[in-house]
Amino acid sequence: MLFDSKAIFEDQLEAVERTSRDRGTEYTDLSLLTDGLRAEREQGITIDVAYRYFATPRRKFIIADTPGHIQYTRNMVTGASTADLAIILIDARKGVLEQSRRHAFLTTLLRVPHLVLAVNKMDLVGYSQERFEEIKDEFTAFASKLNVADLTFIPISALNGDNVVSRSENMPWYLGTSLLHHLENVHIASDRNLVDVRFPVQYVIRPQRATDQAFHDYRGYAGQVAGGVLKPGDEVVHLPSGLTTRIASIDTFDGPVEEAFPPMSVTLRFEDDLDISRGDMIARPNNQPQVAQELEAMICWMADGLKLTPRSKLTIKHTTRTARAMVRDLHYRLDVNTLHRDEEATSLGLNEIGRVSLRITQPLFVDDYARNRLTGGFILVDEATNGTVGAGMVIDAR
């Protein structure tokens, strides 16, 4: 797709062609564009998440090439956590594999709004419509067990460019669009929560410049809008105090704006002087997040050599708020291949996923992950090493 959309620089393409010749490949192996690690190129697999940027006249894109092997589940979770759309590649010869089911489950677990099943290598099955329909029916049956909001099937041949950027003449039976056309036109504006106003305060801007009267009394609260639409004059509530005020103005680097919405980074100024600091939350008086110190969450454990067990003590980072947390209970460990729940499990190891109860030392302002991915997600940090050991998605809070 990068090649056909002319998004590859000449020096990058020359390097890929040279490496392909050195490896004895008869064709230019474009997978080398995202397989940057030496181990990835040697083994022909994806290990780490690789990000590539490109744009078309209609839209800008960030591609996150994530690994599929179960050994690198944490990398897959990292890449999918911020995605608007996921593309799952299926080998037309092999059909829906265990790995394909695992990918689909992880994307739905992380609430990726749009899912595209790209049936690749159609040239190796003679561009067979029957084979495509078989795979489509098999995956649809599996997806019925998952919470898939938008599912699209596209038959492609990445090597020959069939249905990647332009429609293929080899598959006249396929009446849908090409992959790039679908990416350019899929509707994502309504995927973000524009109803529940959520503004985690990241930084207090208080210049106090004695030489500049315009900023001498300036007090602004900077952060990224996590939900809803904010406008000057709107009544808002500050958490945890519960005090209400109105927005005086919304400032940005380019000047004041009339409204702010996700994922804009802005500075809010209020009509009243309130005691607001990093980690606090701005919301609507009649639409507030849950103020909770006990969480039920799905956890993907990312630590190698350290296990999550009941009574484990960790640091939790949720939006801009940091607190200490203790694992109260591990309800079950989930097999991402079979979706079996192991209720006898006593710990979570590297790349394992399970449902956990957490007790937090101070209140967090949360929503269910299904409602808001920003205020419903968090990370867990090891207090000893300060390394990220887990990623969590809130299911329930109290």
N, C-alpha and C positions, 0 to 999 in steps of 0.2 A: 504494500500500500504506500509506503514511503517512496519507493522507487517510481511507481506509476504516477504518483501525484507530484513528482519532481521536487521532493522535499529532502533529497540527499545531496550534499555538497560533493563537488568533483573529487576532492582529495579523499573524502570518506569512501566514495565508491571505488576509487583506485586502490585504496588500502584493502578493501574487501576483495576486490578482484585479484590482487596480488596474493593475499592469504589463501584464497580459494585455489589458485594455481599451485602454490607451495604444498597444499594438502592433497593435490592430485584430483581435485573435483572437476568434473567436466563442465559444470555450469557455475555461475557466480552465486555463492551461498550467501544470500541476503540476511540469513539469521545471525550472521556475524555482526550485524549492525547493533544488535541489542545484547548479544553474548559477548560482553567485554572482558570478563575474567578469563585468565588462562585456563583454569580448570573447566570452565564452561565450554570453551572452544575445543579442548582436548577430548572431553567426554560427549560433546554434542548435546548437552542438556542446559537448562536454565537453573541457576542456583540462587542468585540474588535478584532483587527487583531492579530493573533498568528502566529509566525514564527517558523518553524521546519526545521532543516537541516539534510540532509542525502545524501548518495552517493552510486552509483553503479560503477562497473568497467568501465563503459562507460562515466559517466557524474556526476557532482555534482549538487545538487538541493537545492533550498530554497523554502519551501512551505509557502505561506501566506494564512492562513485560514481566510477568510473575511466574515462578516455578510451579510445576505440577506435582512433583514427587512428594509423597507424604512426609519425607524427611525435612522438607522445607515449608511445612504448613504455615509457620509463623511469618515467612516471607510473603506467602500468598495473602494472609490476613492483613499484613501491612499495606500491600498494594491495593487491595480491594476496599479497605476501610474508607477511602476518600473518593472512590470511583462513582461516576454517574451511570456508567454502562459497562457490562462485562461481556467479553467475547470468549466463548469456550470453543476450542478447536477439537473437532472430531475427525479421526482418520476414517475415510469412507470404507476402507478395506476392513478395519477392525471393529467399527461400530462403537456403541456406547460402552466404555470400559469402566472399571471401578474408579479410575482416576477422574473420569468425566463426571461421574456421580458425586465424587468428593468435591470437585470444583463447583458444581451446581449448588450443593448444600452450603458450602462456605460463602458463596455470593449471596444466597438468600439469608443466611445467618447474619451477614453484615449489612443486609437491607440495601443491596445494590438495586436501584429501581428498575433497570432495564437489562435484559439478558438476551444475547444473540448466540445462537448455536450455529457456528460456521462449519459445515461439513466439507472438510478439505480433501484434496487428492482425488477429486472426482474424475480426473483424467485417467487414473489407474483402474477405475471401475467402468470405463467406457461411457462416462457421463450418464450413467443409468438413473432414470427417474425412479424405477422400482427400488433401487438400493437407497436412494435418498428418502423415499417415503417410509421404508422400513425403519431407518434410523430415526426419522421424525416421530413415528408412532411409538417407538420404544422409549425415546426420551420424554415424550409427552406423558406417557403413563407414569414414568418416574417423577416428573415434575408436578404431577397432581398431588403428590404427598408433601410438596414443599409450598412455601408461600411466594410464588412467582407472580409478580404484578404484570410484567410485559415480556413476552417470549416471542422471538422471531427466529426463523430458520432460513439460512442462506447457503446454497451449494456453491462451493468455490474450488478453484485450483490455484493455489498461491504461486506455484512455480510458473504457470503459464499466464497468470493474471486474469483468469476467468472469473467474472462477477466480483472482482476486488474493487476496481475503480470504475469500470464500465461494464455494461451488460455483455454476457457471453453469447456468441453465436453457436457455441457447441451445445447449449442447453436451451433450445427454443421452448421446451415444455415449462421452464421456470418463468413465471409471470411477475415475480417480485422485482425489487430494486437491487442494485449492487450494494456491496458492503459499505463503501464510502458514502454513497448517496443516502443510505439509511443513517449513518453516523451524522451526516450533515443536517438531516431533517428530523431526527428523533426529538420529541418535545421533552425538555428537561426543566423548563422554567417553573413548572408547578411541583417538581419533586421536592423542593425545599419547603420547609414549614413556614408559610407566610401568615399564619393565623396567630400562633402563640409568640408574643414578643419576649425575646430572651437576649439580654445584653450583658455578658460577663465582663466586669471591669478588669482591665489588664494593667492600666497605669494611670496615675493621677498627674495631670499636667498643670503645674502651678509655677510659672516663670518668676513672678514677683520682681519684675524689672523696674527698678526705681527710675531709670532713665527713659523708659518707654511707658507712657501713661496708658496706652491701649492695652498693654498686657500686665499692668501693675496689679490689678485685681482679678486677672483671668484665672478661672478654675474650671478645668475640663477633665472629662473622664474618658480615656481612650480604650478601645477594644474592638472586637470583631462581632458584628451582628450574627447571632446564632439562630434567630428565628423572628418572624413577624416583620412588620413595617413600622418604622419610627418616623414621626414628623414633628416639626416645631409646633408647640402648643398642646401636644398629647400629654395626658395625665399618666404618670408612671408611679410605680411603687419601688422603694429600695428595700432589698433584702440583705441582711436579716432584720433590720430595724423595723420594717413595716411602715415607714414614713412615706407620705406621698408628696409629689411635686409635679411641675410641668417642665417640658423640654423648652428651653429658651432658644437654642440653636443647635444645628448639627454641622460641625466643621470637619473639613478634610484638608489634605495637603494642597489641593487645588482651590480651596475656598469653601464657603458655606454651600450646603445642598438642602433641597426641600424635603427629601425623604431618604431613609437608609433602610436597606434590606440585605439579607444574606447573599453573598459572604463579604459585604463591604466592611472595611476597617475605617472607623470614624471616631470623632471626639464629640461627646455630648456635653452641653452646658445646660444647667438647670436654673429655674427662677429662684430657688431657695438654696441656701448653703447647708448642705447635709454632710454628715461625717461618713464619707464613702472611701473605701480603699480597695486595693487589689483583692480579687477573690469574691467581691460582693456581686450581686445580681440585680439588674434592672428589668422589671416586668410590668404588666398591666395590673391595676388593683383587683380586677375581677377575673384575671386569668394568670394565676401564679403557678410556678413549678412546685413540685412536692419538696418540702423541707424534710430531709430524712437523714437519719444516722444508722439505719439498717437497710441494706440492699440485698436483693436477690438478683444475681447476674450470671450470664454465661461468660466464662473465662477461657481465653486461649493462652496457655502457659508457654512462655518463650525462653525460659532459662535452661541452660545446659549445666547439669551438675547440682541444681537446686530444685527440690520438689515443693509443690504447694500441698500443705497438709492442714487439717484443722488446728487452730491455735497459732498458725503462722502470723507473724507481725510484719506488716509492710507499710510503705508510704503510698497513698493514693493521690493521683493528680486528675482532677475533674475540672474541665474548662480552665479557669485561672486560679482555682482553689486547690490548696494542698493540705492534706491532713494525714493522720496515722490511721491504719486500719488493721483489724484482726479477723482472720478467717474463723467464723463460728462453726460452719458445717460444710461438708462436701456432699451434696445430695446424690450426684451420679456423675460418672465419666461417660462421655458420648463417643461411640465409635463412628467416625465421620464417613466410613465406607458403608456400613450397614444400618446406621442410625439407631443401633442398639444402645440402650441405657444400662450401664453397669452400676447398679446401686450398691454393690459390695465394695466399690473402689474406695481406697483410703488416701489416695494422693493423686496429683496430676504431675506428669513428667513433661519433658520437652515435646512441644507440638501437640499436646493433648488438650482436649476441650471438655469442660464440665460445668455443671450448675453449682454455684457456690453462694453461701450466705456470708455477708460481711457486716462487721460492726465498726462504725466510724467514730473517731473521737470528737468531731465537730460536725454540725449540720452541713449537708450538701444540698444544692438546689438542682434537682434532677427531673428529667422526664423519662418516660419509657423510651428505649432505643428505637422502637418501632415508630414512635411519634417524632422524635428529633434525634438524629444521629450525633449531633454535636453535644447536646446536653444530656444525652443518654449513654455516651461512651466515656471511658476513662482508661488510664493505664496504672499499673502497679509497679512500684520501684523498690528494689532491695535496699534496705536501710544501710547495709554494710558496704556494698559496692557502688551504690547509687546508679545501678544499671536497671534498665527496663526489663522486668521479668514476666509481665503479663498484660493482656489487653482485655477489657471487659465491656459488656453490653448489658445495660440495666433492663431487667424484666419486670421487677416490682420494687417499690420503695415504701418505707414507713418510718 
